[in-house]
């Protein structure tokens, strides 16, 4: 699985996610034989996001699938990602819209990494207007992982304004 991120000239960003499954040996599927070295799955998902991490466009492609003519018909369903925020309950809304028979298991699993990929790829750009120590709003990344827990030493050192100090008693 790979995810590549691209800043666009219009201020939007594209996230291109891909999952490719290639066996080293020949396999037999209910749909027929697949020679080793030929993808069983070659699935792509591209979302375009704005600076607030909202999905403004989405496209899916199934270039290799185990059941041609069936698996590769689900791509239009991934337009249902449009309007979702990668920062606000994305995985919950993804499940509501595309889990089980509503989508492709592999494309939907691939979509689950998009919030992390977007934050890692564009955090510097999206947050360039603020510095860690004097942000007007609490930085998004705080209290979302062990290292950046609000009562932890990293927050105390790098984000002192937002640290939660233990109350003596």
C-alpha positions in Angstrom: 0.0 0.0 0.0 1.2 3.5 -0.8 -0.1 7.0 -0.5 1.4 9.9 -2.3 0.4 13.5 -1.7 0.5 16.4 -4.1 0.0 20.1 -3.6 -2.0 21.6 -6.5 -1.7 25.0 -8.1 -5.3 25.8 -7.0 -4.5 25.4 -3.3 -6.1 22.0 -3.1 -4.2 18.8 -2.4 -4.5 15.3 -4.0 -4.0 12.1 -2.1 -3.3 9.1 -4.3 -3.6 5.8 -2.5 -2.8 2.5 -4.1 -2.9 -1.1 -3.0 -1.4 -3.8 -5.3 -1.4 -7.5 -4.6 1.0 -9.5 -6.7 1.6 -13.2 -6.1 5.0 -14.7 -6.9 3.5 -17.9 -8.2 0.5 -18.9 -10.4 -2.8 -19.1 -8.6 -6.2 -20.4 -9.5 -9.2 -18.2 -8.7 -12.9 -19.0 -9.2 -12.7 -16.5 -12.1 -9.7 -18.3 -13.7 -5.9 -18.6 -13.5 -3.7 -15.7 -12.6 0.0 -16.0 -13.5 2.6 -15.2 -10.9 3.8 -11.6 -11.3 0.4 -10.3 -12.5 -1.6 -8.3 -10.0 -4.6 -9.9 -8.4 -5.6 -6.5 -7.1 -4.4 -3.1 -8.4 -6.7 -0.6 -6.8 -6.4 3.2 -6.7 -8.2 5.9 -4.8 -7.6 9.6 -5.3 -9.2 12.3 -3.1 -8.9 16.0 -3.5 -9.0 17.9 -0.3 -9.2 21.6 0.6 -7.1 23.4 3.2 -9.6 22.4 5.9 -9.1 18.7 5.0 -12.6 18.4 3.5 -12.9 16.0 0.5 -14.0 18.0 -2.6 -13.6 15.2 -5.1 -13.0 11.4 -5.1 -12.2 8.9 -7.8 -11.6 5.1 -7.6 -10.1 2.8 -10.1 -9.9 -1.0 -10.1 -7.2 -1.9 -12.7 -6.8 -5.5 -11.7 -9.4 -7.4 -9.7 -10.1 -11.1 -8.9 -13.6 -10.9 -10.4 -13.5 -8.8 -13.6 -16.8 -7.3 -14.6 -18.0 -7.4 -11.0 -15.3 -5.9 -8.6 -14.5 -3.2 -11.1 -18.0 -1.7 -11.2 -17.9 -0.1 -7.7 -15.7 2.9 -8.4 -18.6 5.4 -8.8 -19.7 4.6 -5.2 -16.5 6.4 -3.9 -18.0 9.7 -4.9 -19.8 9.3 -1.6 -16.6 10.5 0.1 -17.2 14.0 -1.2 -18.2 16.3 1.6 -16.5 14.3 4.3 -13.9 15.9 6.6 -10.7 13.9 7.1 -10.5 15.5 10.6 -14.1 14.9 11.9 -15.2 11.4 12.3 -14.0 10.3 8.9 -13.7 6.6 9.6 -17.2 6.5 11.1 -18.8 8.2 8.1 -16.7 6.1 5.7 -18.1 2.9 7.4 -21.7 4.3 7.1 -21.3 5.0 3.4 -19.0 2.3 2.0 -18.7 -0.7 4.3 -19.6 -4.2 3.4 -21.6 -4.6 0.1 -21.8 -0.8 -0.2 -18.2 -0.7 -1.4 -15.0 -2.7 -2.1 -13.5 -4.0 1.1 -10.0 -3.2 -0.1 -10.8 0.4 -1.4 -12.6 1.1 1.8 -9.7 -0.2 3.9 -7.4 1.9 1.8 -9.5 5.0 2.5 -9.0 4.6 6.2 -5.4 5.7 6.0 -6.3 9.0 4.3 -6.6 11.2 7.5 -3.2 10.1 8.7 -1.6 10.5 5.2 -3.1 14.0 4.8 -2.0 15.2 8.2 1.5 13.9 7.7 1.8 15.2 4.2 0.3 18.7 4.7 0.6 19.5 8.4 3.4 22.0 7.8 1.6 23.7 4.9 -1.8 23.8 6.6 -0.4 25.0 9.9 2.3 27.3 8.6 0.4 30.4 9.8 0.7 29.4 13.5 3.6 28.5 15.7 3.3 25.6 18.2 3.7 27.7 21.3 1.2 30.5 20.6 -1.6 29.0 18.6 -5.0 30.7 19.1 -6.6 27.3 18.8 -5.4 24.0 20.3 -3.3 22.3 17.7 -5.1 19.4 16.1 -2.4 16.8 16.8 -2.6 17.2 20.6 -4.1 14.4 22.7 -4.3 12.1 19.6 -1.3 9.9 20.4 0.8 8.8 23.4 3.6 11.2 22.8 1.3 14.3 22.5 -1.1 13.5 25.4 -2.1 16.8 27.1 -0.6 15.7 30.5 2.7 14.5 29.0 6.2 15.9 28.8 6.3 16.5 25.1 3.2 18.8 25.3 4.8 20.5 28.4 8.0 21.1 26.4 6.7 22.0 23.0 3.1 23.2 23.6 3.3 24.7 27.2 0.1 26.7 26.7 -1.9 23.4 26.3 -0.4 21.2 28.9 -2.7 19.8 31.6 -1.0 19.8 34.9 -1.9 17.4 37.6 -3.9 19.0 40.5 -2.1 18.3 43.8 -4.1 16.6 46.3 
